[in-house]
Amino acid sequence: GNVHGVYSPGNVRLEPKILTRAQAYISEKLGDKAPADKKPVSFVFHGGSGSDVSDIQEAIGYGVIKMNIDTDTQWSYWEGIKNFEKKWHDYLQEQIGNPEGADKPNKKYYDPREALRAAETNTVNRLDQCFADLKCTNILGLGAAEEADNVLGPRRGGLPV
């Protein structure tokens, strides 16, 4: 990556092979002091939003150890709220009255915690995808993560996400 922000796929052209050439050049200059894997530099990948996953994974193979995903997580949070509003739009227009009846209350729909929970759930899903794309799942030998049992879960009467 070489830019920050949001770009349509294809508008930012990645050239991961630059990284392997840099590793080879630096290894050559280091001579006997170069590491055995010939990757003396740990790269940080800035501006990967919209990049093809195969390019990202190729770059990881050439020594990228960190990639910024802030733009992706910002969008996923907003997208969770946006989708919540779209799903429950007709329940979010008034305190009372919705498709189920003119006298039906909407409190559980306009409770801001519900929209925020949808945003958080969407972001967790995006993070799972980022971790998979960046090849950083199940790499510590700990096995799959167990479901947490120390959380309250959805509040009683809460909406399904």
N, C-alpha and C positions, 0 to 999 in steps of 0.2 A: 504494500500500500504506500501511497505517497501523498495522499490528500485526506483531509478530515471532512466529514459532512455526508450528505446524502446525494448519491448519483445513480442514475439509471444503470442497470446492468449493461456492461459493454462500454460505458462512457469513461471509465477509468481502466486503463489497460495495465494489468499486472504482468511483470516479467520475472517470475520466481527464479529463473536460471541466473539472473544477476547475482543472487545470493550465493549460489554454489560457486560461481566464478570468483566472488569475493573471498569465500572460504579457501579456495584453492590458492589464490594469490597470497593471502595472509599466511597460510600454512607453508607455502614455499619460502616466504621471507623469514618465518620462524625456524625453518629447517628442522633440526633434531628436537627443538623445543616445542614443536607443534604437537597437539594431542593426537592420540592414535586414530581417532575417528575423523581427523582432518577437518574438524569444525571448531576452530579456535574462538569464534565469535558467536555470542548468543544475541540474536536479533529480536527486536520488538516490532511488531506489525501494526503500524498506524493506518487508519483509513481503510478498513476492510469491508465496510458496509457495501453491499451490492456486488461484492466479488464472488466469483464462481468458487464453489466449495473445493473443486479439484485444484484450483490455483492456490487456495489457502493451504490445503493439505500438502501440496508440492513444496510450498514455502516452509512448512513445518519440517519437512524432510531435509531441508537445507539449513536448519539451525534456528528457525523462529521458535522462541520459547514463550512469547507473550503476544496476545493480540487484543487490542482495545475493542470492546463491544458496546460502548456507551450509547451510540446512536441506535443500535438494535434494541437495547433494553429500554431506552426512552420511548421508542415507537411502540414496543410491545405493551408498555404500561398504558400509554394513551389508547392504543387499540383495544385493550381490555375495557376501558371506560366507554369508548365509542361503541363497541359491540353491545355493552350492557344497555346503553341508551337506546340503541336500535331495537334490541330485543324487547325492552320494556317501555318503549316510547309512549304508548297509549296509557300507561299507568303513571307516567311522570309529568303529566300536564296540570294536574290539580291535586289537592289533598284528598278530595273525595270525588268519586266518579271515574269509572273505567269501563272497559268492554264487558265486564261481568255485571255491571249495574250502576245506575246513577248515584246510588247511596253507598257504594262499596269504598272503603278507605284504601289509601295507597301508601300508608306510612312505611310498610316494609319495603316498598319499591324505591321511595325517595330517600331512605336512610343512606347517608353518604358512605357508611361502612360497607354497604352492599356493592356499590360501584368500585370502591377501593379494593375490596376482596376480589372482584372480577379482574381488576388491573393486576393485582399481585399474582393471581392464578395464571393469567396470560403470560406474565413475565417469567414465572417459574418454568412454564412450558417452553418459552423461547430460550431460557438459559440451558435447559436440558438439550435443546437442539444445538446451541452454540458449543456446549461441552462435547457433544458427539462430533460435530464438524471439526473441532479443534483437537480431536483425539485425546481428550483428557478425562475419559470415564474409565473406571475400574483399572487404573494404572498403578495403584499403590499396593495391590495384592490383598486388599481388605474384603473383596467380594462385593456383591450388590448391597446398596444401602437398604436398611430395613425401614419399614414404615414407622414414623415417629409415633410414640404412644403418649407423649407428654404435651399434647396440644388439645385445645378445647373443640376444634372442628367448627363447623357452621353453627351459628347461634340458633337456638331454638326458634323456629318460625322463620329462619332465614331463607333466602331464595336460593335455588340451585344455580350454580355458576355456569 
